[in-house]
Amino acid sequence: MAKNEKHALESNLEVVLMHLLKYKYQPPRRSRSWLLTLREHRLRLHRSLRDSPSLRPYLLQVLSACYSNARKLADETGLSLAKFPELPIFTPEQVLDEDFLPD
């Protein structure tokens, strides 16, 4: 597996996780832009997994670290970092599910 494939997967995973956190914890600020970002980066994840099926175990391996990074990036919301749970709250299936949105 090429290093750049892994990096791209991690980057897209972090964006999806960050937007899922923003969507969950800032309901009044939900926007079409957030939904479009989720769709775009989920499609990128699906494309990566389709083109390199061997990346699926890697996604599972890095989900926790990517969630931790996404949690830190979600501070752009202005919410305290403590607002976001420390452990991942989204399953791999939810992250990849194009129809999943947190309550």
N, C-alpha and C positions, 0 to 999 in steps of 0.2 A: 504494500500500500504506500502510495506516495505521501510524503509529509504534507504537501499542499492540499491533498484531498482531506486529510485529517483536520488540518487547520480550517478549511472551508466548512467542514461539517460542524466543528466546534463553534465557529463564528455564527453560523446560521442557527444552531441550537441555542446559543446564548440570546440571540435576538428574539427567537420564539418564546423562550422562557421569560425574558424581561417583559415582553408585551403581554404575556399571560398574567404575570404578576401585576402589571399596571392595570390591566382590564379587571382583575379581581378586586384590587384594593383602591381603585379610583373610579367607581361606577359613574359618578357625575361627569367625568371627563372622557368617557368612552367616545371614540370617534371612528368615522369611516377610515381614516388614515391608519389607525391601529389595526383595524380589520384587514386592510389591504397589506400592511406590513406582515401580519401573521400569515396571510395567504401566500405572499411571495416567498417568505423564508421557509414555510412548510413545503412549498413546491420545490424549492432548492434542496431541502433535505430528502424529499422523495426521489428527486433526480439523482442525487448522490448515491442513495441506497440502491436505486435501480441499476445505475451504471457500475457500482462497486458493492455488490451484496456483502462482501467481506467487511464492510464498514458497520454493519448492523451490530455485531458484538462490541465494536469500538464505541458506538453511540451509547450502549448500555454501560460501558466502562467509564465514560467521561460525563455521564448525565449529572452526577452529583457535583463534580467540579464546575461544570458549566452552569448549574443552578446557582452555585455559590457566587460565581462571577456575575450572573444575571441579577441576582439579589443586590449586589453592590451597584450595578449599573442602574437599577430601578430607583436609585436615590434621586434621579432626575425628576421624580414625582414631587420632591420636596417632603416626602414622608420620611419618618425616622427609619433607619435600617432595622431597628427592633420590630417594626410593624410587620416585616416579612419573616415568615418562619425560616429557621436556619436549615432545616432538612427539606429536601425536595417535596413539594406538595402535588406535583403532577407526575403521572406515570408516563412511561415512554409511549404507550398507546394514545394517551391524551395529547401529548406533545405532537404526535404525528397525525392525529385525527383532524382532518380539515374542517369538521363541523363542531369540534369541541370548543366551548368557551366556558370559563369558570363563572360560577354564580357571584 
